[in-house]
């Protein structure tokens, strides 16, 4: 029998009705992280007198900014079916180039060039993984190594100092009692949520990650969608790098060495599916602050940081396991 090609206008088949067990697992994945976050917050509030002070809570939020920025943009990449391991290297090399331009021209020019560099490096990632047909994991692992080498070559393996102290304004300017960097995180999170939930691009992102072949047959520009998520990820990673550089008025090739893994951990802890096609920014933000609260709580309670790694790893395994069970039983 000759198979007929699927028409792009053909209505998709009605999905199978979820089983009761699948619905329970889905609810656990979606709202279990909220319950865990609230329990963690209450536990730290009762366990230490300093946790609920305004200065400590502001420190928690401000300390989560860089990780949160990478995680928000990284969520779009993962929902679209991609995977960006190079965000940490883009974070460093963009900040280094931005600082070099700042020292030579002006802080405004340095910040603009740094963000532009991040977008260009993200564009390279997107082209390699779409037009170049390289596996997302392998491709961004390779560019991570290459971009890291660029950062070392440009900075000379040393600490690069920022000569103009006004560069720090991008991170430390106070707006309504919070640092400007905190408001930048809020703006990026809202922007990413708007893209996902209120735009055609968001629908294309979910469709590309959910079923690449079906999305292409339906007329979705899958390559352009994936490339756009990588460009956004690169630009936001550069912004995070510039903020971290502004806080200490210095940057090096090792700045943010592990930040990409913290961001990926936050995405997964938030319950976003590593297989693509599912996810939400609010989940990512909760994942970010779960990690931030764990770190802050361990410091306040004087617990060995080694145990923090064990706790974080366990939570990631539980989150990924819950997603696997949901996909298996949601039929």
HELIX and SHEET records of a PDB file:
HELIX    1   1 UNK A   20  UNK A   47  1                                  28    
HELIX    2   2 UNK A   54  UNK A   63  1                                  10    
HELIX    3   3 UNK A   65  UNK A   79  1                                  15    
HELIX    4   4 UNK A   87  UNK A  104  1                                  18    
HELIX    5   5 UNK A  107  UNK A  129  1                                  23    
HELIX    6   6 UNK A  136  UNK A  155  1                                  20    
HELIX    7   7 UNK A  165  UNK A  168  5                                   4    
HELIX    8   8 UNK A  169  UNK A  172  1                                   4    
HELIX    9   9 UNK A  180  UNK A  198  1                                  19    
HELIX   10  10 UNK A  200  UNK A  210  1                                  11    
HELIX   11  11 UNK A  212  UNK A  217  1                                   6    
HELIX   12  12 UNK A  222  UNK A  248  1                                  27    
HELIX   13  13 UNK A  259  UNK A  269  1                                  11    
HELIX   14  14 UNK A  281  UNK A  301  1                                  21    
HELIX   15  15 UNK A  305  UNK A  329  1                                  25    
SHEET    1   A 2 UNK A 160  UNK A 161  0                                        
SHEET    2   A 2 UNK A 250  UNK A 251 -1                                        
SHEET    1   B 2 UNK A 174  UNK A 175  0                                        
SHEET    2   B 2 UNK A 178  UNK A 179 -1                                        
END                                                                             
